[in-house]
Structure formats: C-alpha cells, structure tokens
Amino acid sequence: METLEQAIDRVVGRTVTHHTPGCAILLARNGQVLFRKGYGMADLEKGIPVRPEDNFIIASNTKQFTCLAILMLRDRGLLDLDEPIERFFPDFPDYRGKVTLRMLMCHTSGIREYFEEGYRFNEEALKTADTAKLLEIAKGFGPELNFEPDTKWDYCNTAYVMLGDIVRQLTGKSFGKFLESEIFAPLGMTHTVAPDYMDEPDPRQVVGYSDEKEKGVFVPQPYDMLLVGYADGNISSNVDDLLKWHQFLYESDSEILVKRDTLQEMFVSHRLIDGTPTNYGLGFFLGQIEGKSSCYPGHAEIWHTGGTTGFISRLSRFTHDGVTAAILTNWNGVPRDDELFFPVLDELFRRL
C-alpha cells in the first residue's frame, strides 16, 4: 500500500509540477504533524521550488484573525458587537444607524461589495488605495444597501475593511501592526505578517501567478492593493504558523488573548431575523454554506478559503477527528476542492 506521502505526491502531481506554480500542504492530528511538503515552484523565472516554510498570502483566511481582534477589543470594554457602526463611521450613509459590528462580522450587513462596486467605480484607484481611501470609495457607493440588515447572508469584504479600521481607531495601531504585536507574537507565529500597504512587502513570500488569460501561461501578479488586501485578506503566512494558530484555537486552554468562552463565540452560527442559520460564525464557515457542498463530506468541519490575484488558501479543522489541514498555493488558477484539496483529504482519512 502507498504511504501517505506517496499517495499525496500522486494526487498533487496530476496538477502541480516543476513547470507550474506550487503549493504547500500540512496535515496534522492532535498537534502531531502527519504530512508537510511543498510542491511546484515558488518562482518560475528563478527556478526556485516551493518549500513548506514559504509564505503565501492567505487572503480571506485573514477574516478569522480580524474577528478575534474585534473580540479582544470587546473584552477590553472598548466596543459592543451589537452597537451600530455610526460611532466609527459618522459620515457614512444613513444605514450606519442600523448596521451593527456583528452584522459586519457575519456577512449580513447588506453593505455593497467593493470587489464588485469598486471595479465599476474606479478599478485603477483600487490598485493603490490605502484603507482610508477605500473607505471613501465604499462610502461613495451611496445610501442603498443590497438588502435589509440581517435578512440575508451575502459575503462582503467591504465590511471587513471597516472592521480593520475600527481596530485602528480604538487602539491607535494600524490593523496589521495590531495583529503582529497582539496576536502573532504572543502565539509564536514568527513568520506571519499583515502588511497595511504595498510598500511593506513580505520578503519571505513566494511569487503569485495567474494563467486565467491563457491556460498554462503563468503571469506573475503585480504587488498592488488588489493582491495585498486589507483587513479582509492581508495576512502572509506559512503552514507551520497556521498550525500554531489552530493549536491555540482547538488544542489549548490558553487565555493569552481572550477567554475560552469568548473564543467559542466564533464557532456559533449566526441566525437571520427569521431564525434561519447562516452556517457562518465570526470569521468561520461552519459546515456547509447556503446548501453548497463546499465542505468535505462526512466530517464536521470549521473552515475558510481565501483567494486573491495569484494566491488561494484553505484552512480546515475537522473537529471530531482532531485534524488540521492547510493548503496554500501561489496559483489562483489551481483546481480547488474537488480536484486537489478533497483528494488529499481522501488519502488522509482512509489511513486514520
């Protein structure tokens, strides 16, 4: 019978080779690393292969860290999750009086998505906008929400940019610097950074690629704000540090950042006004979302994905199995769940 490494080599080798961008994969159970390996290329031009210790932009997997930062400030008495956002954004349209911080965190605010509205508004401005400029762009979308708050679930990056600015307002630190000093450092995540702007590139980060225009022609993606992101997706990390994060979340009694009761709030599904569960907590998907088979079948899963120009990530915790699974790629055209991540999990779970 194949070893786990041989099986994963076979599965990943269908897509990722020495002639493509690559990925780093880590599988662990109850704190013990079962598999850790890099595949493909970190830099095609220079011929540098991916190593598992390399950094990748994790994009929307940042959102769980954003929510923890907000919970830390709540526990310090600086905010209430159910207060309207008007204290922090007094010059925003009238919806500021009915949209709450919790709605921002749970994707039920109805606020318009800057990835959609912003492109129509000014695509070039988005490439260089800092958080303040992006908030001005979002404010300019007008007074209309996409729907009445808490009547629908609809993924919204704009809401998380706003949450990051709330962190800045209440702490006097930029969002990225707050994460680095008050979350990453205490947890020993020494390879993780959160650049607030594109003049602070992570020197350990691999090159991000896309072949969306022509399949098999890999184009390095520009290091601009569409790639760097904001509090919705600006973290650069590696699989080792993300395991440390999971060990804190799921395998520890530590209250170094927040009380354990506070932490558990992140894993409770938000409910709409009519009582419908969204299957999304505070920065985490909880099993399936909107009936879609996005989670690995047959295993209880807390998870999130991330995608930006040049990078895709998935970070999952299989709660009943004690398994952490992380895959980070520098190829935003790489096949996702069904063709890469799920087959890797198939090989793991048939061996447990």
C-alpha positions as CSV (number, residue, x, y, z in Angstrom):
1,M,0.0,0.0,0.0
2,E,1.2,3.5,-0.8
3,T,2.4,5.6,2.0
4,L,0.6,8.9,2.7
5,E,3.4,10.8,1.1
6,Q,3.4,8.7,-2.0
7,A,-0.4,9.0,-2.3
8,I,-0.4,12.8,-1.9
9,D,2.5,13.0,-4.4
10,R,0.4,11.2,-6.9
11,V,-2.7,13.3,-6.2
12,V,-0.9,16.7,-6.3
13,G,1.3,15.6,-9.3
14,R,-1.8,15.5,-11.5
15,T,-1.9,19.3,-11.4
16,V,1.2,20.7,-9.8
17,T,4.6,20.1,-11.4
18,H,8.1,21.6,-11.7
19,H,6.7,23.7,-14.5
20,T,3.8,25.3,-12.6
21,P,3.3,27.5,-9.6
22,G,3.0,25.4,-6.5
23,C,1.5,24.8,-3.1
24,A,2.5,23.9,0.5
25,I,0.4,21.3,2.3
26,L,0.3,20.4,6.0
27,L,-1.8,17.8,7.7
28,A,-1.8,17.3,11.5
29,R,-3.8,15.4,14.1
30,N,-4.0,16.4,17.7
31,G,-0.9,18.5,17.4
32,Q,1.2,15.9,15.6
33,V,2.3,16.7,12.0
34,L,1.4,13.8,9.7
35,F,2.4,15.4,6.4
36,R,4.3,18.6,5.5
37,K,5.6,19.2,2.0
38,G,6.0,21.8,-0.8
39,Y,5.2,21.2,-4.5
40,G,5.8,23.1,-7.7
41,M,7.6,26.4,-8.0
42,A,7.8,29.5,-5.7
43,D,9.5,31.5,-8.5
44,L,9.3,30.1,-12.1
45,E,11.7,32.7,-13.5
46,K,14.4,31.9,-11.0
47,G,13.7,28.2,-10.8
48,I,13.0,28.2,-7.0
49,P,10.8,25.4,-5.7
50,V,8.2,25.8,-3.0
51,R,9.3,24.8,0.5
52,P,6.7,24.2,3.2
53,E,8.1,27.0,5.3
54,D,7.5,29.6,2.5
55,N,5.0,32.4,3.0
56,F,1.8,32.8,0.9
57,I,-0.9,35.4,1.1
58,I,-3.8,33.6,2.8
59,A,-6.4,36.2,1.6
60,S,-9.8,35.7,3.3
61,N,-8.4,33.3,5.9
62,T,-7.4,36.7,7.4
63,K,-11.0,37.2,8.4
64,Q,-10.9,34.9,11.4
65,F,-8.0,37.0,12.8
66,T,-10.0,40.1,12.2
67,C,-12.9,38.8,14.2
68,L,-10.6,37.7,17.0
69,A,-9.1,41.2,17.1
70,I,-12.7,42.7,17.5
71,L,-13.5,40.2,20.2
72,M,-10.3,41.2,22.1
73,L,-11.4,44.8,22.0
74,R,-14.9,43.8,23.1
75,D,-13.5,42.0,26.1
76,R,-11.5,45.1,26.9
77,G,-14.7,47.1,27.1
78,L,-14.0,49.2,24.0
79,L,-17.0,48.2,21.9
80,D,-20.2,46.1,21.7
81,L,-20.8,43.7,18.9
82,D,-24.4,44.8,18.7
83,E,-23.8,48.5,18.6
84,P,-24.4,50.4,15.3
85,I,-21.4,51.3,13.3
86,E,-22.2,55.0,13.4
87,R,-19.8,55.7,16.3
88,F,-16.9,54.7,14.0
89,F,-18.2,55.9,10.6
90,P,-20.3,59.0,11.4
91,D,-20.1,60.3,7.8
92,F,-21.3,57.1,6.2
93,P,-24.9,57.0,4.7
94,D,-27.9,56.6,7.0
95,Y,-27.6,52.8,7.2
96,R,-24.8,53.5,9.7
97,G,-27.6,53.6,12.4
98,K,-28.9,50.1,11.8
99,V,-25.9,48.1,10.7
100,T,-24.0,46.6,13.7
101,L,-20.5,45.3,14.1
102,R,-21.8,41.8,14.4
103,M,-23.5,42.1,11.1
104,L,-20.2,43.2,9.5
105,M,-18.5,40.1,11.0
106,C,-21.3,37.7,9.9
107,H,-21.8,39.0,6.3
108,T,-25.4,40.1,6.9
109,S,-25.0,43.8,6.8
110,G,-26.2,44.4,3.2
111,I,-23.3,46.7,2.5
112,R,-22.1,46.6,-1.0
113,E,-19.0,44.6,-2.1
114,Y,-16.0,46.8,-3.1
115,F,-14.7,44.0,-5.4
116,E,-17.9,44.5,-7.5
117,E,-18.9,48.1,-7.0
118,G,-15.3,49.3,-6.8
119,Y,-14.3,47.9,-10.2
120,R,-17.2,49.8,-11.7
121,F,-16.4,52.9,-9.7
122,N,-12.7,53.1,-10.3
123,E,-10.6,49.9,-10.8
124,E,-7.3,51.8,-11.0
125,A,-8.0,53.6,-7.7
126,L,-8.4,50.2,-6.0
127,K,-4.8,49.2,-7.0
128,T,-3.2,51.9,-4.8
129,A,-5.9,52.7,-2.3
130,D,-5.0,52.5,1.4
131,T,-7.7,51.7,3.9
132,A,-8.8,55.4,4.3
133,K,-9.2,55.8,0.5
134,L,-11.0,52.5,0.2
135,L,-13.5,53.5,2.9
136,E,-14.1,56.8,1.0
137,I,-14.8,54.7,-2.1
138,A,-17.2,52.5,-0.2
139,K,-18.9,55.5,1.3
140,G,-19.4,56.7,-2.2
141,F,-21.5,53.7,-3.2
142,G,-24.5,55.6,-1.8
143,P,-27.2,55.1,0.8
144,E,-28.8,51.9,-0.6
145,L,-27.9,48.6,0.9
146,N,-28.2,45.3,-1.1
147,F,-30.8,44.1,1.4
148,E,-32.1,45.0,4.9
149,P,-29.6,44.0,7.5
150,D,-29.8,40.5,8.9
151,T,-32.4,39.4,6.3
152,K,-29.8,37.6,4.1
153,W,-26.3,36.2,4.1
154,D,-24.0,37.7,1.5
155,Y,-20.2,37.6,1.6
156,C,-18.8,41.1,2.0
157,N,-15.2,42.1,2.0
158,T,-16.1,45.8,2.5
159,A,-17.4,45.0,5.9
160,Y,-14.1,43.6,7.0
161,V,-12.2,46.6,5.7
162,M,-14.4,48.6,8.1
163,L,-13.7,46.2,11.0
164,G,-10.0,46.7,10.5
165,D,-10.4,50.4,10.6
166,I,-12.3,50.1,13.9
167,V,-9.2,48.3,15.3
168,R,-7.1,51.3,14.2
169,Q,-9.5,53.8,15.7
170,L,-9.7,52.1,19.1
171,T,-6.0,51.1,19.5
172,G,-4.0,53.8,17.7
173,K,-2.2,51.0,15.8
174,S,-2.8,50.0,12.2
175,F,-4.7,46.8,11.7
176,G,-1.6,44.9,10.6
177,K,0.6,46.2,13.4
178,F,-2.1,45.2,16.0
179,L,-2.2,41.7,14.6
180,E,1.5,41.4,14.6
181,S,2.1,42.6,18.2
182,E,-1.0,41.3,19.9
183,I,-1.9,38.1,18.1
184,F,1.1,36.7,16.1
185,A,3.8,37.5,18.6
186,P,2.1,36.0,21.6
187,L,1.3,32.9,19.7
188,G,4.8,32.5,18.3
189,M,3.7,33.0,14.7
190,T,7.1,34.4,13.9
191,H,6.8,34.1,10.1
192,T,3.4,35.8,9.8
193,V,2.9,39.4,8.8
194,A,0.0,41.6,7.8
195,P,1.2,44.5,5.6
196,D,-1.0,47.5,5.7
197,Y,0.2,48.8,2.4
198,M,2.1,47.7,-0.7
199,D,5.3,49.5,0.4
200,E,5.8,46.8,3.1
201,P,6.3,43.5,1.1
202,D,7.0,40.3,2.9
203,P,10.5,39.2,1.8
204,R,9.6,35.5,2.5
205,Q,6.6,35.5,0.3
206,V,6.6,33.4,-2.9
207,V,5.6,34.9,-6.3
208,G,1.8,34.8,-7.1
209,Y,0.8,33.7,-10.5
210,S,-2.3,33.6,-12.8
211,D,-2.9,31.8,-16.0
212,E,-6.5,33.0,-16.4
213,K,-5.9,34.7,-19.7
214,E,-4.1,31.8,-21.3
215,K,-4.1,28.4,-19.7
216,G,-0.6,27.2,-18.9
217,V,0.9,30.6,-19.4
218,F,1.8,31.8,-15.9
219,V,1.9,35.5,-15.4
220,P,3.4,37.0,-12.2
221,Q,0.8,39.2,-10.4
222,P,1.6,42.8,-9.6
223,Y,2.2,43.6,-5.9
224,D,-0.6,46.1,-5.5
225,M,-3.5,46.6,-3.2
226,L,-5.7,44.1,-5.1
227,L,-3.1,41.5,-4.1
228,V,-2.1,42.8,-0.7
229,G,-5.6,43.3,0.6
230,Y,-6.9,45.0,3.8
231,A,-8.3,43.6,7.0
232,D,-10.4,41.3,4.7
233,G,-7.3,39.5,3.5
234,N,-3.8,41.0,4.1
235,I,-2.1,38.2,6.1
236,S,1.0,36.5,4.7
237,S,1.8,33.2,6.5
238,N,3.0,29.7,6.2
239,V,1.6,26.3,7.0
240,D,3.7,26.0,10.2
241,D,2.4,29.2,11.7
242,L,-1.2,28.3,10.7
243,L,-0.8,25.1,12.7
244,K,0.2,27.2,15.7
245,W,-3.0,29.2,15.2
246,H,-5.1,26.0,15.1
247,Q,-3.3,24.7,18.2
248,F,-4.3,27.8,20.1
249,L,-7.9,27.7,18.8
250,Y,-8.6,24.0,19.2
251,E,-6.0,22.2,21.3
252,S,-5.2,24.7,24.1
253,D,-6.6,26.0,27.3
254,S,-4.6,29.2,26.9
255,E,-6.3,32.5,27.6
256,I,-3.3,34.5,26.4
257,L,-5.5,36.5,24.0
258,V,-9.1,36.0,25.1
259,K,-11.1,33.8,27.5
260,R,-12.0,30.5,26.1
261,D,-15.7,31.3,26.4
262,T,-15.1,34.3,24.2
263,L,-13.3,32.2,21.6
264,Q,-16.2,29.8,21.4
265,E,-18.5,32.6,20.2
266,M,-16.6,32.4,16.9
267,F,-17.9,28.9,16.2
268,V,-21.6,29.6,16.7
269,S,-23.7,30.0,13.6
270,H,-25.3,33.5,13.2
271,R,-29.0,33.5,12.6
272,L,-31.0,35.8,10.4
273,I,-34.0,37.7,11.7
274,D,-36.3,34.9,10.7
275,G,-34.2,32.4,12.6
276,T,-32.5,30.8,9.6
277,P,-29.0,29.7,10.4
278,T,-26.3,31.1,8.1
279,N,-23.7,28.4,9.0
280,Y,-21.2,31.2,9.4
281,G,-19.8,32.2,12.7
282,L,-17.4,35.0,13.4
283,G,-14.9,34.6,10.6
284,F,-15.5,30.9,10.0
285,F,-17.7,28.7,7.8
286,L,-19.4,26.0,9.9
287,G,-20.0,23.1,7.6
288,Q,-22.0,23.8,4.5
289,I,-23.0,27.3,3.5
290,E,-26.2,28.0,1.7
291,G,-26.6,24.3,1.0
292,K,-23.5,24.1,-1.2
293,S,-21.2,21.1,-0.8
294,S,-18.2,23.3,-0.1
295,C,-17.1,21.4,3.0
296,Y,-15.5,17.9,3.0
297,P,-18.3,15.4,3.1
298,G,-18.9,13.2,6.2
299,H,-16.7,15.1,8.6
300,A,-17.6,18.0,10.8
301,E,-15.6,20.9,9.6
302,I,-14.8,24.5,10.6
303,W,-13.1,26.1,7.6
304,H,-12.4,29.1,5.4
305,T,-10.9,29.7,2.0
306,G,-9.1,32.6,0.6
307,G,-8.5,33.8,-2.9
308,T,-6.7,36.9,-4.4
309,T,-4.8,37.6,-7.5
310,G,-2.1,35.0,-7.5
311,F,-3.0,33.1,-4.3
312,I,-5.5,30.6,-3.0
313,S,-5.7,29.1,0.6
314,R,-7.8,26.7,2.5
315,L,-7.6,26.1,6.3
316,S,-9.8,23.5,7.8
317,R,-10.3,21.9,11.2
318,F,-12.1,18.6,11.4
319,T,-13.4,18.9,14.9
320,H,-14.4,15.3,15.5
321,D,-11.2,13.9,14.0
322,G,-8.7,16.4,15.6
323,V,-7.3,17.1,12.2
324,T,-5.9,20.3,10.8
325,A,-5.5,20.6,7.1
326,A,-3.8,23.6,5.4
327,I,-3.1,24.2,1.7
328,L,-1.5,27.4,0.4
329,T,-1.0,28.0,-3.3
330,N,0.6,30.7,-5.4
331,W,-1.6,29.9,-8.4
332,N,-5.0,31.4,-8.4
333,G,-6.0,29.1,-11.3
334,V,-5.2,25.9,-9.5
335,P,-8.1,23.5,-9.3
336,R,-9.8,23.8,-5.9
337,D,-11.7,21.5,-3.6
338,D,-12.8,18.6,-5.8
339,E,-9.6,18.2,-7.8
340,L,-6.9,18.9,-5.2
341,F,-7.9,19.5,-1.6
342,F,-10.6,16.9,-1.2
343,P,-8.5,14.1,-2.9
344,V,-5.6,14.9,-0.5
345,L,-8.1,14.5,2.4
346,D,-9.4,11.3,0.9
347,E,-5.9,9.8,1.2
348,L,-5.5,11.1,4.8
349,F,-8.9,9.9,6.2
350,R,-8.6,6.4,4.6
351,R,-5.5,6.0,6.7
352,L,-6.7,7.3,10.1
